[in-house]
C-alpha cells in the first residue's frame, strides 16, 4: 500500500526532470542558432576587411556555440538517465 504513493512521487520527479531536459534542449537549440548568426556576422566583418571586430565576433560565436552544445548534451544525458532509471524500476 505504501509503494503506490512512492511510485506517484517517482513519476512526478521523472516528469519534472523531463520538463527541465526539454527546456534545456530547446534553449540550447535557440542559443546554437544565435551563435551561428553571430559567427556569420563575424565572417561578414572579416570579408569586409574589418579584421579586429570580425575576429572577436567570430571567436565569441564559436565559443558560445561550443558551450551551448554542452548544454544540449547535458539535457540529452538527463533524458537517458531517466530512461535507465525507469527501466531499472520496471525490472
N, C-alpha and C positions, 0 to 999 in steps of 0.2 A: 504494500500500500504506500510506503514511503518512496518507492522508486519512481512512481508516476510524477509527483511534483518535481523531483530531481531531473527527470527527463524533460519536463517542460522548461525548467531553468536552463538546461543544456541547449535546448532548441532556441530559446531566446538569445543566449550568448552567441550561438553559431550564426543566427540571423543578423545580429548586430555586427559581428566580425565580417560577415559577408557584405553588409551595407557599407562598412568602412573600407573594405577592399575595393568595392565598386567605385566609391568616391575617389579613392587614391588613384585608381587606374584611370578614371575619367580626367582627373586633374593632371596626371602625367601625360595623357594624350594631348590635352589642351596646351600644356606647357611645352611639350616637344614641338608642336606646331608653331607656337610662338617663337621658340628658339630657332626653328628653321627660317622663319621670316626675318628674324634679327640677323642670322648668318647671311641670308640673301641680301639684306640691306648692306651689310659689311662688304660683301663681294661686289656689290654695285659701287660702293665708295672706292674700293680698290681699283676697279676698272675705270673710274672717273678720275684717277690719279690723286685721290685724297688718301694716301697711304697710311698715315698715322691713325686717323679716325677709322679707316676701314679695317686695319689690323685689330684695333681694340674691339670694335663691334663684332667682327668675325670670331675673335677669341671668346668674347663673352657669350655669343650664341652657341659655340661648340661646348664650352664648359657647362653651361646651363643644360644643354641637351643631354650630356652625359649624366648629370645629376638627376634629371627627370627620368631618364631611363632606369636609374637605380630605384627610383620611387615605384615605377611600373613593375619592376622585378619583385620588389618587396610585396606589392599588392598581390602579384601572382603567387608568390611563395605562401602568403597567408591563405589564399584560396586552396592551394594544395594541402596545407596543414589542416584546414577544416575538413577536406575530403578524407585525409588519412585518419583523423580523429573519429569521423563518422563511421568509417569502415571498421575501425577498432571497436567502437561501441556496438556495432551491428553483429560482429563476430565473436 
